[in-house]
């Protein structure tokens, strides 16, 4: 069975059949080809890769006669029309299943245009363009760059795109499926019949394409893939910009050129807003459960409703950035978006791509940066997705020792395949460019870096040097970061990386992975372990509170209290705290005070800012009704004021990643469970003093050493009555004495509130 049309010699037993068909060659080809009964059967059965060599317009090399062929199942007849709608004759039906041909004789085809007037098997007539009369939508440079793995704008070529060819409007479709026997576009426009719009294959890069005239934005479509084993797969478009709302899985043609942005000022100054020496306080949000509407919270807020409610809330709370759990299209709500099937489509659960843009635009107009979780670590096994896309292990490794996450039931991308790396890099660039996303938080980086991640002996394959490092994934990560930073001014990337892998947030030129930031998982685990202990035992755990400063400046750290800390039986942040109700809230306020003044940028998951009393449930709204009670409202007030204090005092953020921005005053007072330290900004004389008391004891006449003489003032106290604290404070001015202490030339005497963090500022000499 022929996969391409080749020069053939007609066998004696085939002569009778071959005489019924023309000896033809595709327009522009120099070789003579025979259309045999066998070739026609291949077209009808969907077994012909190069359909353009058979269907459409062709000239016989010998006789110079022009033939047009079409395959239209479920039809009674086809009349050929010229470009003006005049009849050129009825096409001969060579096979009852819908294969047609017409001989136009020796005809000049320069500028020749034609259409089909089709009568279907229901005797309904309509006019249709010949899709095989249009040129490829893929150029030679596109083929070369994709095969090389460097097509940065790949999403502008693959997928579905509204376009006009030869004065005719329609949609160009293209998809990468190099090992498929046949690929077709299916949709309502062809009755979801994969035999109709078979695509053209580009053998240099394995991409199939076709231009289908007279279909428009909003068309639902999929790709029907026939494997070499004869199986039929129906796949969503991996590069689709928009998709049906789950559980439906069709892709939708969408024009990305509608939206007019209004965030010019933000984009102009974004590099300054997102620089390492600026305040960064991130509010992490799951869009489906931040707030809901409808009876019993049964309905999601859409993107535009979120823009009207979430944006002012984040702004009022003083956060500088918002971070969304993955918004890429995903089939299962319970994955929270971490098992992606649409790397280029914002989920349709909440609206259209332009609705999503509107929300981002509103955040930017409020001077709030937008970060999104991006998941290149794995993908789900849903049949309409990437798994065995063309009947082979195309996107994933074939060997499960490299290609499968057993813990998560997902597949691992084959990062060593240039085309796969290209698709992933193009996805990252797409979100930054087309949606003005300011940062990508890359999930599960540790699972990408290690070949033996969550695997036992014998369940993984060492690299070429015998080690457990995934060299292909490392190369991909570095390339992705280089492209993101090199092509988008002022953006950030962040790694959720839970091991001691070195130089995660260092430039690739230094041998690093190239991320801008790394989540400080060690600090989070240690400090949560400490604060969850009853205060009477904390003196034995004191090192967990201070250990993070031994490595705080090895990376550009973000301190994360994320969704992962308040699910799966871990309880809410409030539930982690020991003691009675008052102590729980006091502990949490003191902990947040410690977090906001500690070196590193900040991230807090939604609901934690008001002390939600139960762990996060993605299937329901946050428990906003709790804010009617003073303890929850007080917690919310505390976090808001922490953000305002943090943003208003550059000593807390200008030197986050350099040791000169932090000095211990006293880290050794384990018996009292008290720590004290100094934060400094670019200006050495611009400093703040922080004291945390992690016991429920009021400590009067408590002395600490300070750098300068003069007057200090308390500017923040987590025990303030407006936060539902006890109201123990240091009113007025605090005068330093010349009595040295803690290696400092001066000291001050304070009252430490119970379970509290207080902040002092030197106001004058």
C-alpha positions in Angstrom: 0.0 0.0 0.0 1.5 3.3 -1.1 2.1 6.0 1.5 3.2 8.5 -1.2 2.5 8.6 -4.9 5.4 7.1 -6.8 6.2 6.3 -10.4 4.6 2.9 -11.1 4.5 0.3 -13.8 1.0 -1.1 -14.4 0.9 -4.8 -13.8 -1.0 -6.9 -16.3 -3.6 -7.9 -13.7 -4.2 -4.2 -12.9 -4.5 -2.9 -16.5 -8.2 -3.3 -16.6 -8.6 -1.3 -13.5 -6.0 1.3 -14.3 -7.6 2.1 -17.7 -10.6 3.5 -15.8 -8.4 6.3 -14.3 -6.1 9.0 -15.6 -2.4 8.9 -15.6 -1.6 12.1 -13.7 1.0 14.1 -11.8 0.5 16.8 -9.2 0.8 20.3 -10.6 4.4 21.3 -10.6 5.8 17.8 -10.2 8.1 16.4 -12.9 7.4 12.8 -12.5 4.6 10.8 -14.0 2.2 9.0 -11.5 -0.5 6.5 -12.0 -3.7 6.6 -10.0 -4.6 3.0 -9.6 -7.6 1.4 -7.9 -5.3 0.7 -5.1 -4.4 4.3 -4.6 -8.0 5.3 -4.6 -8.8 2.7 -2.0 -6.0 4.1 0.1 -7.6 7.6 -0.1 -11.0 6.2 0.8 -9.7 4.2 3.7 -7.6 7.0 5.0 -4.3 5.2 4.4 -2.6 7.8 2.2 -0.2 10.2 3.8 0.3 12.5 0.8 -3.3 13.2 -0.2 -2.2 16.3 -2.0 -0.6 14.1 -4.6 -4.0 12.6 -5.5 -6.8 15.1 -4.6 -7.1 18.6 -5.9 -5.9 19.8 -9.3 -3.3 17.9 -11.4 -1.9 17.9 -14.9 -1.0 14.8 -16.8 2.6 15.0 -17.8 2.1 13.3 -21.1 -1.2 14.6 -22.4 -1.0 17.9 -20.5 -4.7 17.5 -19.7 -5.9 18.9 -16.3 -7.8 16.8 -13.9 -9.5 17.6 -10.6 -10.2 15.0 -8.0 -12.3 15.0 -4.8 -13.3 12.6 -2.1 -16.6 13.5 -0.6 -18.4 10.7 1.2 -22.2 10.7 1.7 -22.7 12.6 -1.5 -24.7 11.9 -4.7 -23.0 14.3 -7.1 -20.5 17.1 -7.5 -20.7 19.8 -10.2 -17.5 21.7 -10.8 -17.8 25.5 -10.9 -15.3 28.1 -11.9 -14.3 31.1 -9.8 -17.4 33.0 -11.1 -19.8 30.2 -10.3 -20.2 29.0 -13.9 -20.5 25.3 -14.4 -17.5 23.4 -15.8 -19.4 20.1 -15.9 -20.4 17.3 -13.6 -17.6 15.3 -12.0 -17.5 11.6 -12.7 -18.2 9.4 -9.6 -15.4 6.8 -9.8 -16.5 5.1 -6.6 -19.9 4.9 -5.0 -18.3 5.9 -1.7 -17.7 9.4 -3.0 -14.5 9.5 -5.1 -14.9 12.0 -8.0 -12.8 13.1 -10.9 -13.2 15.5 -13.9 -11.1 16.0 -17.0 -10.8 19.6 -18.1 -8.7 18.9 -21.1 -5.6 20.9 -22.0 -6.3 24.1 -20.0 -4.3 27.1 -18.8 -4.4 26.9 -15.0 -2.7 30.3 -14.3 -5.0 32.0 -11.9 -7.5 29.2 -12.2 -10.1 29.0 -9.4 -12.8 26.4 -8.8 -15.4 25.3 -6.4 -17.7 22.3 -5.9 -21.4 22.3 -6.0 -22.2 19.3 -3.9 -25.5 17.4 -3.6 -25.4 15.1 -0.6 -27.2 11.9 0.0 -30.2 13.8 1.4 -30.5 15.7 -1.9 -29.3 18.9 -0.2 -27.1 21.2 -2.3 -24.4 23.5 -1.2 -21.2 25.1 -2.6 -17.8 24.3 -1.1 -14.3 25.3 -1.7 -11.7 22.7 -2.7 -9.5 22.6 0.4 -6.7 20.9 -1.7 -6.4 23.9 -4.0 -4.8 26.0 -1.2 -1.1 26.2 -0.5 0.5 25.1 2.8 0.3 27.5 5.7 3.7 26.4 6.9 6.9 27.9 5.4 10.3 26.4 5.0 11.7 28.5 7.8 8.9 27.3 10.1 9.8 23.7 9.3 13.5 24.2 9.8 13.1 26.1 13.1 10.7 23.6 14.6 12.8 20.6 13.6 15.8 22.4 15.1 13.8 23.2 18.3 14.1 26.9 18.1 10.7 28.2 16.8 9.9 30.7 19.5 6.6 31.7 18.0 5.5 28.1 17.4 2.0 28.9 18.7 1.5 31.3 15.8 1.9 28.5 13.3 0.7 25.3 15.0 -2.9 25.1 16.2 -5.8 26.9 14.5 -5.5 30.4 13.1 -7.9 32.7 11.3 -6.4 33.7 8.0 -7.1 34.7 4.4 -5.5 32.9 1.4 -6.1 34.0 -2.2 -8.8 36.3 -1.0 -10.7 33.6 0.8 -11.1 33.7 4.6 -11.0 30.6 6.7 -8.9 28.7 9.3 -5.5 27.2 8.9 -4.9 24.1 11.0 -1.6 22.4 11.8 -0.5 19.8 14.3 2.7 17.9 15.0 2.1 14.1 14.6 5.1 12.7 12.7 4.3 9.0 13.2 0.7 9.1 12.2 -0.6 7.4 9.1 -3.2 10.1 8.5 -4.3 13.2 10.4 -7.6 15.0 9.7 -9.4 18.0 11.1 -12.9 17.1 12.3 -15.8 19.3 13.4 -19.4 20.2 12.7 -18.2 21.7 9.4 -17.5 18.2 8.1 -19.9 16.2 10.3 -16.9 15.1 12.4 -15.9 12.8 9.6 -12.2 12.2 9.5 -12.3 11.1 5.9 -13.1 14.5 4.6 -10.4 17.1 5.6 -7.3 15.0 5.6 -4.2 17.1 6.2 -1.0 17.6 4.3 2.1 16.1 5.8 5.5 18.0 6.0 8.0 15.2 6.1 10.9 17.4 7.2 9.3 18.2 10.5 6.3 15.8 10.9 3.7 18.6 10.9 0.4 18.2 9.2 -1.6 21.2 7.9 -4.6 22.3 6.0 -6.6 25.5 5.2 -10.3 25.1 5.5 -12.2 28.0 3.9 -15.3 29.7 5.1 -15.2 28.6 8.7 -14.8 31.2 11.4 -14.0 31.9 15.1 -16.0 29.8 17.5 -15.8 26.5 15.5 -15.4 23.4 17.6 -12.7 21.0 16.3 -10.4 18.1 17.0 -7.7 16.2 15.2 -8.5 12.7 14.1 -5.3 10.6 14.1 -5.0 7.3 12.3 -2.1 5.3 13.6 0.0 2.8 11.6 -1.6 0.1 13.6 -5.0 1.2 12.2 -6.4 2.7 15.4 -8.4 6.0 15.3 -7.5 8.5 18.0 -9.5 11.7 18.5 -7.3 14.4 20.0 -7.7 17.9 21.3 -5.4 20.5 19.8 -2.3 20.7 21.9 -1.8 24.4 20.8 -5.5 25.4 21.1 -6.1 28.9 22.5 -9.6 27.9 23.8 -11.4 24.7 24.7 -14.8 23.5 25.6 -15.8 23.5 29.3 -15.0 20.2 30.9 -16.1 17.4 30.7 -16.3 18.2 27.0 -12.9 18.2 25.2 -13.2 19.9 21.8 -10.9 22.7 20.9 -12.4 26.0 19.8 -11.0 28.4 17.1 -10.2 31.7 18.8 -8.8 35.0 17.6 -6.2 36.4 19.9 -6.2 39.8 18.2 -9.4 41.3 19.7 -8.2 42.6 23.0 -6.9 46.1 23.5 -4.7 46.3 26.6 -4.8 49.2 29.0 -1.8 48.3 31.2 0.8 50.4 29.3 2.1 52.1 32.4 2.6 48.8 34.3 4.4 47.2 31.4 6.6 50.3 31.0 7.8 50.2 34.6 7.4 46.4 35.2 11.1 45.8 35.4 11.4 48.2 38.3 8.3 46.8 40.1 9.7 43.3 39.8 13.3 43.9 40.6 15.1 42.0 43.4 15.3 45.0 45.6 11.6 45.8 45.6 8.9 44.6 48.0 7.3 41.3 46.8 4.3 40.0 48.8 2.4 37.4 46.9 -1.2 36.3 47.4 -1.7 32.8 46.1 -5.1 32.1 44.7 -7.1 29.2 43.4 -9.6 30.9 41.2 -12.3 28.3 41.6 -12.6 28.5 45.3 -11.5 32.0 46.4 -15.1 33.1 46.3 -18.2 31.5 44.7 -21.7 32.5 43.8 -25.1 30.9 43.3 -27.0 28.7 45.7 -24.7 27.2 48.3 -21.7 28.5 46.3 -22.4 26.1 43.5 -21.1 28.4 40.7 -17.6 29.8 39.9 -17.0 33.5 39.6 -15.9 34.2 36.0 -12.8 36.1 35.1 -14.5 39.4 34.8 -16.3 39.0 38.1 -13.0 38.0 39.7 -11.5 41.2 38.3 -14.2 43.2 40.0 -13.8 41.5 43.4 -10.4 39.9 43.7 -8.4 42.9 42.3 -9.7 45.4 44.9 -9.3 42.8 47.7 -5.7 42.1 46.9 -5.0 45.8 46.5 -6.7 46.7 49.8 -4.8 44.0 51.6 -1.5 45.5 50.4 -0.1 42.5 48.4 2.2 43.4 45.5 1.5 40.3 43.4 -1.1 37.6 42.9 -0.2 34.1 42.0 -2.7 31.8 40.4 -2.7 28.0 40.7 -2.5 26.7 37.2 -5.0 28.3 34.8 -4.0 26.2 31.7 -6.8 24.0 30.6 -7.2 20.8 32.6 -9.9 18.1 32.6 -10.1 17.3 36.3 -11.1 19.9 38.9 -9.5 17.8 41.7 -6.0 18.3 40.2 -6.3 22.0 41.0 -4.9 22.6 37.5 -1.7 20.7 37.9 -2.5 18.1 35.3 -2.6 20.1 32.1 -4.0 19.2 28.7 -4.0 22.6 27.2 -0.6 24.4 27.5 -1.9 27.4 25.5 -5.4 27.7 26.7 -6.6 29.5 29.8 -9.3 27.3 31.3 -12.8 27.9 30.0 -14.3 27.2 33.4 -14.1 30.9 34.1 -14.6 32.4 30.6 -12.8 33.2 27.4 -9.1 34.0 26.8 -10.0 37.7 26.5 -11.9 37.6 29.8 -8.7 36.2 31.4 -6.8 39.1 29.8 -9.3 41.6 31.2 -8.6 40.3 34.7 -4.8 40.5 34.2 -5.3 44.0 32.8 -7.2 45.1 35.9 -4.5 43.8 38.2 -1.9 45.7 36.3 -3.9 48.9 36.4 -4.0 48.4 40.2 -0.1 48.0 40.1 -0.4 44.4 41.1 1.8 41.8 39.3 0.4 38.5 38.1 2.3 35.2 38.5 0.9 31.9 37.3 1.8 28.3 38.1 3.2 26.7 35.0 3.5 22.9 34.8 6.1 21.4 32.4 6.9 18.5 34.8 4.2 16.1 33.7 0.9 15.7 32.0 -2.2 13.5 32.5 -3.2 10.3 30.7 -6.5 11.5 29.5 -7.1 10.1 26.0 -7.9 13.4 24.3 -4.6 14.9 25.5 -0.9 14.4 24.7 -0.5 10.7 25.7 0.6 8.6 22.7 -0.6 11.5 20.5 0.2 10.0 17.1 0.0 6.4 18.2 3.6 6.5 19.6 5.2 8.0 22.7 5.6 11.4 21.1 5.6 13.8 24.0 6.5 11.3 26.7 9.3 8.8 27.2 8.4 5.3 26.1 10.3 3.7 29.0 8.2 4.1 32.2 11.4 4.3 34.2 11.8 7.7 32.6 8.3 8.5 31.4 5.9 7.9 34.2 5.2 9.4 37.6 3.6 6.6 39.5 2.8 8.8 42.5 0.7 11.1 40.4 -0.4 8.7 37.6 1.0 11.1 35.0 3.4 11.0 32.1 6.8 12.8 32.0 7.7 15.0 29.0 10.7 13.8 26.8 12.8 16.9 27.3 15.5 15.5 25.1 13.3 15.7 22.1 13.9 19.0 20.4 10.3 19.4 19.3 8.9 18.7 22.8 11.3 21.2 24.4 10.3 23.7 21.7 6.6 23.3 22.5 7.2 23.8 26.2 9.4 26.8 25.7 6.9 28.3 23.3 4.2 27.8 25.9 6.2 29.7 28.5 6.8 32.6 26.1 3.2 32.6 25.0 1.8 33.4 28.5 4.4 36.1 29.0 3.8 37.7 25.7 0.1 37.2 24.8 -1.3 37.5 28.4 1.2 40.0 29.9 1.9 37.5 32.7 4.7 38.8 34.9 6.0 35.6 36.3 6.0 31.8 36.0 6.2 29.7 39.0 7.4 26.3 37.8 5.9 23.4 39.7 7.6 20.2 40.8 11.1 21.2 39.6 12.7 18.5 41.8 10.8 15.8 40.0 12.4 17.1 36.8 15.9 17.3 38.0 16.3 13.8 39.4 15.9 10.6 37.4 15.3 8.7 40.7 12.7 11.1 42.0 10.3 9.0 44.1 11.7 5.8 42.6 13.2 2.7 44.2 16.3 1.0 43.0 15.8 -0.6 39.6 12.9 1.8 38.8 15.1 4.4 37.1 17.7 4.7 34.5 21.0 6.6 35.2 22.3 9.3 32.9 25.2 8.7 30.5 27.6 9.4 33.4 25.9 7.0 35.7 24.4 9.8 37.9 20.8 10.5 38.9 20.7 14.0 37.3 18.2 14.4 34.4 20.6 16.1 32.0 17.9 16.7 29.4 15.5 18.3 31.8 18.3 20.5 33.2 19.1 21.7 29.6 15.5 22.4 29.0 15.1 24.4 32.2 18.1 26.5 31.4 16.9 27.2 27.9 13.5 28.0 29.1 14.8 30.6 31.6 17.2 32.1 29.1 14.4 32.6 26.6 11.9 34.0 29.2 14.3 36.5 30.5 15.9 37.3 27.2 12.6 38.0 25.4 10.5 39.6 28.2 11.8 42.6 30.1 10.9 42.7 33.8 9.5 39.1 34.2 10.4 36.6 36.9 10.6 32.8 37.1 10.4 30.9 40.3 11.2 27.2 41.0 9.2 25.1 43.5 12.3 23.0 44.2 12.4 21.1 47.5 16.0 19.8 47.6 19.4 21.2 48.1 20.2 21.4 44.4 22.7 24.2 44.1 22.4 27.5 42.2 18.7 27.2 41.3 18.3 30.9 41.2 21.6 31.8 39.7 22.2 32.7 36.0 23.0 29.9 33.5 26.2 31.8 32.7 27.4 30.9 36.2 26.3 27.3 35.9 22.9 27.9 37.6 19.5 26.8 36.4 18.6 30.4 35.6 15.5 30.9 37.8 14.9 34.3 39.4 13.7 32.8 42.6 13.4 29.6 44.5 10.8 28.6 47.1 12.4 28.2 50.5 10.8 24.9 51.4 13.4 24.2 54.2 12.5 27.4 56.0 8.8 26.7 55.7 9.1 23.1 57.1 11.4 24.1 59.9 9.5 27.1 61.1 6.1 25.5 60.8 7.4 22.6 62.9 8.6 25.1 65.5 5.5 27.2 65.7 3.3 24.1 66.0 5.0 23.1 69.2 3.5 24.0 72.6 5.5 27.1 73.8 6.8 25.1 76.8 8.8 22.8 74.4 9.9 25.5 71.9 13.2 26.1 73.7 14.2 22.6 72.6 13.4 23.4 69.0 15.0 26.8 68.9 17.4 25.8 66.1 14.5 25.3 63.7 13.7 29.0 64.1 17.3 30.2 63.4 18.7 27.6 61.0 17.4 29.2 57.9 19.8 32.1 58.3 22.7 29.8 57.7 21.7 29.4 54.0 19.2 32.4 53.5 21.5 34.1 51.0 22.5 31.0 49.0 19.5 31.5 46.7 17.0 34.3 45.9 14.3 32.8 48.2 10.6 33.3 48.5 9.2 32.2 51.8 6.1 30.2 50.9 3.0 29.4 53.0 1.2 27.9 50.1 -1.8 25.8 49.4 0.3 22.6 50.0 0.5 23.5 53.7 -3.3 23.7 54.3 -4.6 20.5 52.6 -4.5 16.7 52.8 -5.2 16.6 56.5 -2.5 19.2 57.4 -5.2 21.5 58.7 -5.4 25.3 58.2 -2.6 27.6 59.4 -4.8 28.4 62.5 -5.3 24.7 63.3 -1.5 24.2 63.3 -1.1 26.6 66.2 -1.1 25.2 69.8 -3.1 26.5 72.8 -6.5 27.9 73.3 -8.4 30.1 70.8 -6.6 33.3 71.9 -3.2 31.7 71.8 -3.8 30.1 68.4 -4.5 33.6 66.9 -1.6 35.2 68.8 0.8 32.4 67.7 -0.2 32.9 64.1 0.1 36.7 64.2 3.5 36.4 65.8 4.6 33.9 63.1 3.4 36.1 60.3 5.3 39.0 61.8 8.5 36.9 61.9 7.9 35.8 58.3 7.3 39.3 56.9 10.5 40.6 58.5 12.7 37.7 57.7 15.0 37.9 54.6 13.1 36.6 51.5 10.1 37.6 49.5 6.7 36.5 50.9 3.9 34.2 49.6 0.7 33.5 51.5 -2.2 31.2 50.4 -5.7 32.7 50.3 -7.7 32.3 53.5 -4.6 32.2 55.6 -4.6 36.0 55.8 -7.7 35.9 58.0 -7.0 32.6 59.8 -9.5 30.4 58.1 -10.5 27.8 60.7 -10.5 24.7 58.5 -8.2 23.5 55.8 -8.7 24.5 52.2 -11.4 22.8 50.2 -11.1 23.4 46.5 -14.8 22.6 46.0 -16.1 25.4 48.1 -15.6 29.1 48.7 -13.3 30.4 51.4 -15.2 30.8 54.7 -15.7 34.6 54.4 -18.5 34.6 57.0 -15.8 34.2 59.7 -14.9 37.9 59.2 -17.9 38.9 61.2 -16.0 37.6 64.3 -13.3 39.9 65.8 -10.5 37.4 66.0 -10.7 36.7 62.2 -11.1 40.3 61.3 -8.2 41.1 63.6 -6.0 38.5 61.8 -6.9 40.1 58.5 -6.1 43.5 59.8 -2.7 42.2 61.0 -1.7 40.8 57.6 -2.9 44.0 55.8 -0.8 46.1 58.2 2.2 43.8 57.8 2.0 44.3 54.0 1.8 48.1 54.5 4.7 48.2 56.9 6.7 45.9 54.7 6.2 48.0 51.6 6.7 51.2 53.5 10.1 50.3 54.9 12.8 49.4 52.4 15.0 47.8 55.0 12.8 44.8 54.8 13.3 44.1 51.1 16.2 46.0 49.5 18.9 43.5 50.6 16.8 40.3 50.8 19.5 38.3 49.1 22.7 39.6 50.6 24.0 39.0 54.1 24.5 42.7 54.7 20.8 43.1 54.9 20.5 41.0 58.1 22.2 41.0 61.5 21.4 39.0 64.5 21.1 40.8 67.8 20.4 37.7 69.8 19.7 34.3 68.3 20.7 32.2 71.3 17.9 33.0 73.9 16.3 29.5 73.6 15.2 29.5 77.2 12.9 32.5 76.7 12.1 31.6 73.1 13.0 35.1 72.0 14.9 36.2 69.0 15.9 39.6 67.8 17.6 40.9 64.7 18.2 43.9 62.4 17.1 44.3 58.8 19.0 46.9 56.7 18.4 48.4 53.3 20.8 49.8 50.7 21.6 52.6 53.1 23.4 51.1 56.1 21.8 53.6 58.4 18.3 52.6 57.2 17.5 49.7 59.5 14.6 48.1 61.5 14.8 46.1 64.7 12.6 43.0 65.1 11.9 41.1 68.3 9.8 37.9 68.5 8.6 36.4 71.7 7.2 32.9 71.1 6.0 32.3 74.7 2.7 33.4 76.2 4.6 35.4 78.9 4.7 39.2 79.1 8.4 40.1 79.5 8.9 43.4 81.3 12.2 45.3 81.4 13.6 43.2 78.6 16.9 44.5 77.2 18.5 44.1 73.8 21.5 45.7 72.3 21.1 48.3 69.5 23.6 49.9 67.1 22.9 53.6 67.8 22.1 56.0 70.6 18.9 58.1 70.4 15.3 57.3 70.1 13.4 54.3 68.9 9.7 53.8 68.2 7.5 50.8 68.0 5.9 50.8 64.5 4.3 47.3 64.5 3.0 45.1 67.3 1.2 41.8 66.5 -0.4 42.0 70.0 -2.3 45.2 69.1 -5.9 45.2 70.2 -7.1 45.9 66.7 -5.7 42.5 65.8 -7.5 40.8 68.7 -4.4 41.0 70.8 -4.0 41.8 74.5 -2.8 45.3 73.8 0.6 45.1 75.5 2.7 47.7 73.8 5.6 50.1 74.0 4.0 53.5 73.8 5.9 56.7 73.0 9.6 57.0 72.5 12.2 54.4 73.6 15.5 55.9 74.6 18.8 54.0 74.1 21.3 54.0 76.9 25.1 53.8 76.6 25.0 50.4 78.3 26.3 48.0 75.7 24.7 44.6 75.1 24.8 41.7 72.6 28.0 43.2 71.1 26.3 46.5 70.5 27.4 49.8 72.0 23.9 50.7 73.2 20.8 49.1 74.6 17.1 49.6 75.0 14.6 48.3 77.5 11.3 47.0 76.3 8.1 45.2 77.3 7.6 42.1 75.1 4.0 41.2 74.6 3.0 37.6 74.9 3.3 35.5 71.6 4.2 38.5 69.6 6.5 40.1 67.0 7.2 43.8 67.4 9.1 46.1 65.0 11.1 49.2 66.1 12.5 52.0 64.0 15.3 54.3 64.9 13.7 57.8 64.5 16.5 60.1 65.6 19.8 60.4 67.3 
